Amino acid sequence: MNGNGYEQLQDLKKVIKKIRDLEAVNKFFDAAKHVLTRLGLTNEDGLVYAAALDSLQLTVGGKYVTNVSRKRGIVTLGFYIPTKYLDSFLQKYPDLGYNTEAVSQGSNIIWVSLEANKVQTEDFLEAITELAQQRTKEEKSPYRSQYGDKHNEWIIKAALEPKIRAFLFASTDSYYLVGAYWEGLTPENQTERFVNNSIWENGYDDKFLEDVSKVPVGSQIAIKSVFTREKTKPVMAIKARGTVTGNPKDGRKLEVQWEPDFKPFEVDFPGSYWATIKEVIKQEHIQAIWKDKPAETTPMNFPLNTIFYGPPGTGKTYTTLLRASQIIENREVEDYQEAQRIFNENLGDRIEFITFHQNYSYENFIQGLRPDTENGAELSFRKVDGVFKRIADRALNNLRLSEKAPEEVSRELLFEQALEKFIEKVQENEENFKINETAYISEVEEKAFRYTGDKWNKHANVLRMKFSDLREFDRNRVSSRQGVKKLKSISGLANQHATYYFLVYQQILKYIPQASEAPTKVKRQNYVIIIDEINRANISRVFGELITLIEPDKRSHGAIPLRCTLPSGEEFVVPSNLYIIGTMNTADKSIALLDIALRRRFEFEAMYPKYQLDGQQVYDTEVLEKINKKVVELKGHDFQIGHAYFMGENNNLVERMNKKVIPLLLEYFLNDEKEVSGILAHAGLEAEDNAWPLRIKGKRD
């Protein structure tokens, strides 16, 4: 089959839809079938040419056999016949259209046409076959030679094969997602075989048989692979997409015309599509998989460490949100509403937003110790990761998984899925979850189970069974308590309490799916942490050793990657896919006063007032320009009024000045009424007499 078979199929469906008369199209196919069958012709014969342009047409040699079209609301069937048949046809079909000039010139063949609803196809079969028979003496259709790219083999298939015709006539809005992972076969991923053979097969002899049998011909189908990314986020990869052209209703097989040159893409859905076959009903999911075109990506090349600086109201937050969305999507994002959607969808996962203040500390940002208030036996402390450490761990985990083979990643993701399900089971229990007769899990923390026993020393701490140790069990495929004891990469407590740990590990393994999806390559992704008002905290105290590690060449995949040991003893590295964006209000602190170490490691992008913005209106720009000209003269560029104060729904100059701009100017000039009044007068504004706080009543005449 040629490479554009899918496009041809869609072209044929469009023309049939345009004709809007299935009975007429069926008559066309019946006529074509009779001629092709009687003459033993197939698509492989160069004599045959078929096209689906504005009409459906079939030719043998250099002449039409039949044609069906809609013009000016009338559907017409046409045939080339020997002229000797004309009189008999006119007796039965007095409305038959034909070329009178051709008759008068003595032509031995003639084109006739009639409204399709008046045609009885069998009346014309002998005549059109006789003429087509004469054309088989030619070597090849001239149309096939000249317009080979327009030749549509699906017309011939539909004429000869009832199931193809049934598919074309099927009117269905059914959509299905199917799996292609057959565990135990080589290769386990059957997608390539399915696409090459224009089929999809159910890998089970005893499951999903009824579901497969019910799939209507004409349904849209897509091969998917569902997995969990970064422990908690369900993601689905769409690997192939096509249309069901036949269903033998045996529950095992579908015939499919797959899209050629299909480019796989991902969608973020909250699960529910793990089964081998599942009908898609939600319109937003149908839209994302079959209707939307995956966005063309133009890789972005942004610096890893950036600070936007400028006076208030100059669009720093706006630009930050836009930049973050572009980094996340790795493409140009021009629409601000789209940027907001991307930002909100990823906030708390691939994006973190924090605001520095004077009391912000290393413990808040990286890692610190907190009193363990749940432990009533004695005072103890537990390690708590800060916001930077948490997002850095997620980003580093993504980098690590993206570099692994799909099969290895698949097992890790399956274990994470099983761990999540086990955690849900523990949390749903009204009572403590029993490990064995002597110990139980009492609580679930972010990174560990709390466990203890009724007969244990009452002064002993409630112990922490870390998830990281359980993951090490799975990476090493331990099968016994003795296997746990041999591991060198686990904590001392895991080794000491190998029995309890192994019993919990066995419980988790019960939740690993028996029929998993095809291993999927994890895509490297970008992460962003936004630090608003970055200059308001003590940078050296908050960043600590990170001030060196955030340099691009010192990061995980840099030229000279560096690690540090945190106070807890944990090793830490800054991943190369984590972007840091800071904002800095220059009215609070000049860039010149910023920590030299910070300045050296960030690229700075200035944000100063603009008086014209594409697609947006800045009100009273002449007033704003005059105010800023005077402010720059008296105090400097960093104290200008941002254009954002002169934008938005409220275009009332007096309200804007009295409620926002004048209070800001008074703050800048330490409530010096005379100085601020002079700025307002310079801008052509008239102040109210003897008013405090200072107010204006409008522009001067």
Secondary structure by P-SEA (a helix, b strand, c coil): cccaaaaaaaaaaaaaaaaccaaaaaaaaaaaaaaaaaaccccccccbbbbbcccccccccccccbbbbbcccbbbbbbbccccaaaaaaaacccccccaaaaaacccbbbbbcccccccccccaaaaaaaaaaacccccccccccccccccaaaaaaaccaaaaaaaaccccbbbbbbccccccccccaaaaaaaaccccccccccaaaaaaaccccbbbbbbbbbbccccbbbbbbccccccccccccccbbbbbcccccccccccccccccccbbbbccaaaaaaccccccccccccccccbbbbbbcccccaaaaaaaaaaaaaaccccccaaaaaaaaaaaccccbbbbbbcccccccccccccccccccccccbbbbbbcaaaaaaaaaaaaaaaaaccaaaaaaaaaaaaaaaaaaaaaaaccccccccccccccccccccccccccccccccccccccaaaaaaaaaaccccaaaaaacccccaaaaaaaaaaaaaaaaaaaacccccccbbbbccbbbbbbbccccccccccccccccccccccccccccbbbbbbccccbbbbbbccbbbbbbbcccccccccccaaaaaabbbbbbccccccccccccaaaaaaaaaaaaaacccccccccccccccccccaaaaaaccaaaaaaaaaccaaaaaaaaaaaacccccccccccccccccc
